[in-house]
Structures are given as C-alpha cells and as structure tokens.
Amino acid sequence: MATVAQWVEGARMRTLPLAVAPVIAGTAAAIELREFRPVCAVLALLVAFFLQIGVNYANDYSDGIKGTDDARVGPMRLTGSGAAPANHVKFAAFGCFAAAMISGLALVVITGQWWFLLIGLSAVFAAWGYTGGKHPYGYMGLGDVFVFLYFGLVATMGTTFVQASQLSMTAVVASVSMGLIACGLLMANNIRDIPTDAEAGKRTLAVRLGDSRARLAYAIELGLAFALMLFTIPENPWNLLVLLAIPLVLPATRTVLSATDMKKLIPVLKQTGLLSVLFALLLLVASTIGA
C-alpha cells in the first residue's frame, strides 16, 4: 500500500506549474482588458490543477501496466514500482478528472458559456488518451501537440475569455508562449526517457527527433516563447518585463544541451516549471501596470 508521501510524489508536483502558469497568464490578459473575475479565475485554476494531477496519475497507470516504466530513470512511479495497485492509480486519475469536470461545470454555469463543456470533455479525453487506451497518441509522438493545445492555447485563452468575454493580442501570444514552455518541459522529460521509451515502443517526439535534435528543440521552444512576446509591445509595452525571466532559461538550457547523465535532466523539469510561473507572474505585473 502506497504511503501519502508516495502518492504525492506520484502526482509529480514538478509539473503543477504548468497548470498554474497559463491561468495566471490568461488572467493577466483579462486584467489588461480591464476585466477581472476572481471566482472564474479560481475555478479555471481548479480545472487546470485537477487535470494536471489526473493526467499524471493516468500516465502512471497506463505506462505502468504496459511496462514502459520498468527501467525508468526519474521520479518514482506508483504502478511501475508496485507501490500501489494499478486500479487504485486509475481510480485516482478518474477522481481528479471528475473534480476537474465539476469545477468546469461550475465555471460554465457562472459564465453562461455552455460551449465550454465540449472543450472540457475533450480535455478529459485528451488527458486519458495521452498514454491510455488502445491507441495512445503519446506513443505516436503527438503528445507535444496536445500539450501545446491544452496547456497553452485552451488554458490561457480560455481563462481570459471566461473573465473578459473577448480575447486580445496579449492573450493569443501568451497562450502560444505558455504552450511552448509546456512543450519544453515535456521535451526535457522525454529526452531523459529516450532509451527506455524507444525500447518500449513509445515513439515520443523526442524519440523521433533523436537525442541531439530533441535537445535543440527544447532550446528553440523556450527561445520562441520569449521572442513572440515582442508582438504584444504595441498593445502593452510593459510586457517586456517577461524578459526578466531569461536568466532562469540559461542554466536549464545549458543543462539540456550538454548533460550526458540523464539524471541531471530531472532538475530541469522543476526549473522549466518555475520559468513558466515566473513568465506568467511578470506578465501579470505588466498587465496590471499597463491596464
């Protein structure tokens, strides 16, 4: 029977900034539009939070029963290590998905944006389908596409729209930047697992690109996330404040490009997650000043 500490580790807290950052960024864009609805922002955060935990448990379960995690380098997995029965991990994932759906339903009722129900349902199916089901898209190299879509575009612009009922250049560009950083974190994670994933038949984008090109992709994704924000300067020159987060990019990128010991890539996950939050918080400051 897994301990509480093991369940917490299995939730992979290093990835939680990816749930928080796009909601902060989306709220920043709403503030720039002179709209801020705290209750909607909190509910959007709960949706993102529970989806992130749910997808982590779902991946733990699916990879564990398929044997993908048998020789894993990195944080402990509940199913693969045998610390928790596979069904318990699956039920934990479904419980998180249910909590996300309840939070999303409350958000829809408050805003009256009923079409968001379809987006919410698609997000749950995408979360499960990453490594679950007969044809998991994460095993076909499409995980990065869905991470970009849901942890970038949907989460960021969705948060803005439920508060402001409109979008702005800042909202659109920030959603792309958030998606790129999220993809960077996934890439760093998958670079570490290239040998074991390839052996298990998990053809992630990192596996398809190969080690050296996957490392370069990480650097490009993070660089583009910052460069694209230049397009928002006409709307709010204060958005240049996000460039203050660049010093956090450099050590993480240097590690990804040069590390030969795969274990050295583990801290990069935390660094990239913190980068996404810092990026979003600086955008929040910029929007507050420029509103």
C-alpha positions as CSV (number, residue, x, y, z in Angstrom):
1,M,0.0,0.0,0.0
2,A,1.5,3.3,-1.1
3,T,2.1,6.0,1.6
4,V,0.8,9.5,1.4
5,A,4.3,10.7,0.5
6,Q,4.4,8.3,-2.4
7,W,1.0,9.4,-3.7
8,V,2.2,13.0,-3.5
9,E,5.4,12.0,-5.4
10,G,3.3,10.1,-7.9
11,A,1.3,13.3,-8.6
12,R,4.5,14.8,-9.9
13,M,4.4,18.2,-8.3
14,R,7.2,19.4,-10.6
15,T,4.6,19.6,-13.4
16,L,2.0,21.6,-11.4
17,P,3.4,25.0,-12.5
18,L,2.2,24.1,-16.0
19,A,-1.4,24.1,-14.6
20,V,-0.9,27.4,-12.7
21,A,1.0,29.4,-15.2
22,P,-1.5,29.6,-18.1
23,V,-4.3,30.6,-15.7
24,I,-2.1,33.4,-14.4
25,A,-1.2,34.5,-17.9
26,G,-4.8,34.3,-19.0
27,T,-5.9,36.4,-16.0
28,A,-3.2,38.9,-16.8
29,A,-4.6,39.3,-20.3
30,A,-8.1,39.8,-18.8
31,I,-6.8,42.5,-16.5
32,E,-5.2,44.2,-19.4
33,L,-8.7,44.3,-20.9
34,R,-9.9,45.8,-17.6
35,E,-11.8,42.7,-16.7
36,F,-11.1,40.5,-13.7
37,R,-13.4,37.9,-12.2
38,P,-11.7,36.2,-9.2
39,V,-14.2,33.4,-8.9
40,C,-13.8,32.5,-12.5
41,A,-10.0,32.6,-12.3
42,V,-10.1,30.3,-9.2
43,L,-12.4,27.8,-11.0
44,A,-10.2,27.9,-14.1
45,L,-7.2,27.1,-11.8
46,L,-9.0,24.2,-10.2
47,V,-9.9,22.8,-13.6
48,A,-6.2,23.0,-14.7
49,F,-4.9,21.7,-11.4
50,F,-7.1,18.6,-11.3
51,L,-6.5,17.9,-15.0
52,Q,-2.7,18.0,-14.4
53,I,-2.8,15.7,-11.5
54,G,-5.2,13.4,-13.3
55,V,-3.1,13.1,-16.4
56,N,0.0,12.4,-14.2
57,Y,-1.8,9.5,-12.5
58,A,-3.3,8.3,-15.8
59,N,0.2,8.2,-17.3
60,D,1.5,6.4,-14.2
61,Y,-1.2,3.8,-14.6
62,S,-1.0,3.3,-18.4
63,D,2.8,3.3,-18.7
64,G,2.9,1.0,-15.6
65,I,0.7,-1.7,-17.0
66,K,2.4,-1.5,-20.4
67,G,5.8,-2.0,-18.8
68,T,7.1,1.3,-20.1
69,D,8.3,2.4,-16.6
70,D,10.1,-0.9,-15.8
71,A,13.5,0.7,-16.3
72,R,12.6,4.3,-15.8
73,V,15.2,7.0,-14.9
74,G,13.5,9.6,-12.7
75,P,10.8,10.1,-10.1
76,M,9.1,7.0,-8.6
77,R,6.0,5.7,-10.4
78,L,3.3,4.2,-8.3
79,T,2.2,1.5,-10.8
80,G,5.6,0.6,-12.3
81,S,7.3,0.3,-8.9
82,G,4.4,-1.7,-7.4
83,A,3.9,0.8,-4.6
84,A,0.2,1.0,-5.4
85,P,-2.2,-1.4,-7.2
86,A,-2.8,-0.3,-10.8
87,N,-6.6,0.0,-10.3
88,H,-6.0,2.4,-7.3
89,V,-3.9,4.6,-9.5
90,K,-6.6,4.5,-12.3
91,F,-9.3,5.4,-9.8
92,A,-7.2,8.3,-8.5
93,A,-6.9,9.6,-12.1
94,F,-10.6,9.3,-12.7
95,G,-11.3,11.1,-9.4
96,C,-9.2,14.0,-10.4
97,F,-10.9,14.1,-13.8
98,A,-14.3,14.2,-12.0
99,A,-13.1,17.1,-9.8
100,A,-12.0,18.9,-12.9
101,M,-15.3,18.4,-14.6
102,I,-17.2,19.6,-11.5
103,S,-15.1,22.8,-11.4
104,G,-15.6,23.3,-15.1
105,L,-19.3,22.8,-14.8
106,A,-19.5,25.5,-12.1
107,L,-17.5,27.8,-14.3
108,V,-19.8,27.2,-17.2
109,V,-22.9,27.9,-15.0
110,I,-21.4,31.2,-13.8
111,T,-20.3,32.5,-17.2
112,G,-23.1,31.0,-19.3
113,Q,-20.5,29.8,-21.8
114,W,-22.1,26.4,-22.3
115,W,-20.0,25.6,-25.3
116,F,-17.0,25.3,-22.9
117,L,-18.5,21.9,-21.9
118,L,-17.3,20.5,-25.2
119,I,-13.8,21.8,-24.6
120,G,-13.8,20.4,-21.1
121,L,-14.9,17.0,-22.2
122,S,-12.2,17.0,-25.0
123,A,-9.6,17.9,-22.4
124,V,-10.5,15.0,-20.2
125,F,-10.4,12.6,-23.2
126,A,-7.1,14.0,-24.2
127,A,-5.7,13.6,-20.7
128,W,-6.6,9.9,-20.7
129,G,-5.7,9.3,-24.3
130,Y,-2.1,10.5,-23.9
131,T,-0.9,7.1,-22.7
132,G,-4.2,5.3,-22.2
133,G,-6.5,3.3,-24.5
134,K,-5.6,1.1,-27.4
135,H,-4.0,3.8,-29.5
136,P,-2.4,6.3,-27.1
137,Y,-1.3,9.4,-29.0
138,G,1.6,10.0,-26.7
139,Y,3.2,6.8,-28.1
140,M,2.9,8.2,-31.6
141,G,4.8,11.4,-31.0
142,L,1.7,13.6,-30.7
143,G,1.9,14.3,-27.0
144,D,3.6,17.7,-27.7
145,V,0.7,18.8,-29.9
146,F,-1.9,18.2,-27.3
147,V,0.2,19.7,-24.5
148,F,0.6,22.8,-26.6
149,L,-3.1,22.9,-27.4
150,Y,-4.5,22.3,-23.9
151,F,-1.8,23.7,-21.6
152,G,-1.2,26.6,-23.9
153,L,-4.0,27.8,-26.1
154,V,-7.0,26.4,-24.3
155,A,-5.9,27.1,-20.7
156,T,-4.6,30.6,-21.4
157,M,-7.2,31.9,-23.8
158,G,-9.9,30.1,-22.0
159,T,-9.1,31.8,-18.8
160,T,-9.1,35.2,-20.5
161,F,-12.4,34.5,-22.3
162,V,-14.4,33.4,-19.2
163,Q,-13.4,36.6,-17.5
164,A,-13.5,39.2,-20.3
165,S,-15.7,37.5,-23.0
166,Q,-13.1,38.5,-25.6
167,L,-9.5,38.0,-26.5
168,S,-6.6,40.3,-27.2
169,M,-3.2,40.0,-28.8
170,T,-1.6,39.5,-25.4
171,A,-4.0,36.6,-24.7
172,V,-3.2,34.9,-28.0
173,V,0.5,35.4,-27.9
174,A,0.8,34.5,-24.3
175,S,-1.2,31.3,-24.9
176,V,1.4,30.3,-27.6
177,S,4.3,31.1,-25.2
178,M,2.7,29.1,-22.4
179,G,2.3,26.2,-24.8
180,L,5.9,26.3,-26.0
181,I,7.2,26.3,-22.4
182,A,4.9,23.4,-21.6
183,C,6.2,21.6,-24.6
184,G,9.8,22.4,-23.5
185,L,9.1,20.7,-20.1
186,L,7.7,17.6,-21.8
187,M,10.6,17.5,-24.2
188,A,13.1,17.6,-21.3
189,N,11.2,14.8,-19.6
190,N,11.1,12.7,-22.8
191,I,14.8,13.3,-23.6
192,R,15.6,11.6,-20.3
193,D,13.4,8.7,-21.3
194,I,14.6,8.2,-24.9
195,P,16.4,4.9,-24.3
196,T,13.6,3.3,-22.3
197,D,10.8,4.7,-24.4
198,A,12.4,3.6,-27.7
199,E,12.8,0.1,-26.2
200,A,9.1,0.0,-25.1
201,G,7.8,1.2,-28.4
202,K,6.8,4.7,-27.1
203,R,7.6,6.9,-30.1
204,T,7.6,10.3,-28.4
205,L,8.6,13.4,-30.4
206,A,12.0,13.2,-28.6
207,V,12.4,9.6,-29.7
208,R,11.5,10.5,-33.3
209,L,13.9,13.5,-33.3
210,G,16.7,11.8,-31.7
211,D,18.8,12.9,-28.7
212,S,20.7,15.9,-30.2
213,R,17.8,17.4,-32.2
214,A,15.4,16.9,-29.2
215,R,17.8,18.9,-27.0
216,L,18.0,21.6,-29.6
217,A,14.1,21.6,-29.8
218,Y,14.0,22.4,-26.1
219,A,16.2,25.5,-26.6
220,I,14.2,26.7,-29.6
221,E,10.8,26.2,-27.8
222,L,11.9,28.4,-24.8
223,G,13.6,31.0,-27.1
224,L,10.4,31.4,-29.2
225,A,8.3,31.7,-26.1
226,F,10.1,34.9,-25.2
227,A,10.6,36.2,-28.7
228,L,6.9,36.0,-29.6
229,M,6.0,38.4,-26.7
230,L,7.6,41.2,-28.8
231,F,4.4,41.2,-30.9
232,T,2.5,42.4,-27.8
233,I,4.5,45.5,-27.3
234,P,2.2,47.8,-29.3
235,E,-0.7,46.6,-27.1
236,N,1.3,47.0,-23.8
237,P,5.0,47.9,-23.8
238,W,5.2,46.7,-20.2
239,N,5.0,43.2,-21.4
240,L,8.8,43.4,-22.0
241,L,9.0,42.7,-18.3
242,V,8.8,39.0,-19.1
243,L,12.3,39.2,-20.4
244,L,13.4,39.4,-16.8
245,A,12.8,35.7,-16.6
246,I,15.5,34.9,-19.2
247,P,18.2,34.3,-16.6
248,L,16.2,31.3,-15.5
249,V,16.2,29.9,-19.0
250,L,20.0,29.9,-19.4
251,P,21.1,27.3,-16.8
252,A,18.2,24.9,-17.8
253,T,19.0,25.2,-21.5
254,R,22.7,24.7,-20.8
255,T,22.0,21.5,-18.9
256,V,19.7,20.1,-21.6
257,L,22.2,20.8,-24.3
258,S,25.2,19.4,-22.5
259,A,24.2,16.9,-19.9
260,T,25.3,13.3,-20.6
261,D,24.0,11.9,-17.3
262,M,20.2,11.7,-17.8
263,K,19.6,12.1,-14.1
264,K,20.9,15.7,-14.4
265,L,17.8,16.5,-16.6
266,I,15.5,15.8,-13.6
267,P,16.0,19.3,-12.0
268,V,15.3,20.8,-15.4
269,L,11.7,19.8,-15.1
270,K,11.4,22.0,-11.9
271,Q,13.4,24.8,-13.5
272,T,11.2,24.9,-16.6
273,G,8.0,24.7,-14.5
274,L,9.2,27.6,-12.3
275,L,10.1,29.5,-15.5
276,S,6.5,29.2,-16.8
277,V,5.2,30.6,-13.5
278,L,7.7,33.5,-13.4
279,F,6.9,34.3,-17.0
280,A,3.2,34.4,-16.2
281,L,3.7,36.5,-13.0
282,L,5.8,39.0,-14.8
283,L,3.0,39.2,-17.4
284,L,0.5,39.8,-14.6
285,V,2.6,42.7,-13.3
286,A,2.9,44.1,-16.8
287,S,-0.8,43.9,-17.4
288,T,-1.6,45.5,-14.0
289,I,0.7,48.4,-14.7
290,G,-0.5,48.8,-18.3
291,A,-4.2,48.4,-17.7
